[in-house]
Amino acid sequence: MEKRRLGKTGFDVSVLGFGGGPVGFLETDHREVTDILNTLLDRGVNLIDTAAVYVGSEEAIGTAVSHRRAEYVLVSKCGRAMDGLDGEAWSATMIGQTVDRALRRLKTDHLDVMLLHSCDLETLKKGEALGALAKARDAGKLRFYGYSGDNEAAVYAAGLDEVAVIETSVNICDQANIDHLLPLALQNNIGVLAKRPIANAAWRTAEEQRGMYVNYAQTYSERLARMTIAPADLGYAGDAAAAWPEIALRFTLSQPGVTTAIVGTTQLANVGRNLDVAAKGPLPKDQVDALRAAFHRAESASGETWPAQT
């Protein structure tokens, strides 16, 4: 498994990371989560991403692999108001309590990275939320902190010295951050975790989408249709639906500045396929260029700016 340096953290992390959203939202059986995560760790995946709002995810991860804590970089996200905790969203009280609860649920004495979970630009500029993370870091509860989000807020975060990691949308149908964020992240040595790297399977029909993915997938599906590009245009023969997952993941991993692509799955059968795709490395430059050009043509023709989906 290829590894890349996660910016100023100094961690060397796998290019494929585990996204803990689906196992929480889709109420995956803990035994299956255990099989998935231990298989990934055995195969060299060493970054696990979750969040306080992924209901059940932190507990499932803690149960599954806390006994292997030294083998992975652990990322969670916080800041939103949560039942059972005091304080308003993005307040120091809420963030401090969410960090403490994450440690209990994940069965660990520290988080490697904690991210603010998509607060707006105004909240970032106030500084209270980032200050709460700094306090948690100084107390030894986490090692590094940063921001999860997109567009102007992510660009602002990338300009802050204390931000070490940003999680942001990068995929074939979501390219705004490639132009505006990734160059700055590279310049400032910030690790970048790419969320939604396979564009929520935008090539699927609406009937094939489910749960937490539906709203994002609709926008991505509309964009992909307007891009009027198919796997055959990139030299892939056979079933387009089978080719798209590989094209999409390798496209994301081809972008300069992306450290890790976060992929969530609830099925052990998908793990091997994702690992095999990641092992193929970045797409050839001509394919990347074709997908970039298709996106910009479609965006221009729409008469609108296509921002990243937060």
Secondary structure, 3 states (H helix, E strand, C coil): CCEEECHHHCCEEECEEEECHHHHHCCCCHHHHHHHHHHHHHCCCCEEECCCCCCCHHHHHHHHHHHHHHHCEEEEEECCCCCCCCCCCCCHHHHHHHHHHHHHHHCCCCEEEEEEECCCHHHHHHCHHHHHHHHHHHCCCEEEEEEECCHHHHHHHHCCCCCCEEEEECECCECHHHHHCHHHHHHCCCEEEEECCCHHHCCCCHHHCCHHHHHHHHHHHHHHHHHCCCHHHHCCCCCHHHHHHHHHHHHHHCCCCCCEEEECCCCHHHHHHHHHHHHCCCCCHHHHHHHHHHHHHHHHHHCCCCCCCC
